């Protein structure tokens, strides 16, 4: 109940007693920047819930590694197990590890846990479907704006200039999420900055004009 990511996690609607049961089966772990975590831990299958920090979710295929998305506080990692997925820490992060067998037993005794996870999965699938649909129908500028808007909605924090996207995402990953190449992404970001819609601060991006960004993200 005192977890800083509690309000964003699939467990946010659990009662105090139910949450205390979650505490008994979780293992706290620190993850260093650039470290890749797997769905196996100490030879025990399981999954993670992000406590602090951000992770780049990638998928390995024959053509290389594609970035699927960015996960942050409250998100689950490796819940749907696959050796082809990886989660790389973008910054020093903290996670909670849940061993599969122990968590499965807990789910059977507390159905509300499964309900929370299902709702989280549905939302994640909806966001991914929206991104995939945008790759097929939107222009390049629309796609970049839509990607920035999604990141702002999920990771944006208030700042004097606007809403700062706290996740420090490299250009290659941002380009992949937008369905383009780094060179084209750089051109669009420069245009958005010249139009005073965004402001770049190193690897962080601040959305100065979210209303205009919303307009650009629309088909």
Buried (B, 14 or more C-beta within 10 A) or exposed (E): EEBEBBEBBBBBEBEEEBBEBBEEBBBEBEBEEEEEBBBEBEEEEBBBBBBBBBBBBBBEEEEEBEBBBBBBBBBBBBBEEEEEBBBBBBBEBBBBBBBBEBBEEBEEEBEEBEEBBEEBBEEBEEBEEEBEEBBEEBEBBBBBBBBBBBBBBBBBEEBEEBBBBBBBBEBBBBBBBBBBEBEBBBBBBEBBBEEEBBBEEEEBBBBBBBEBBBEBBEE
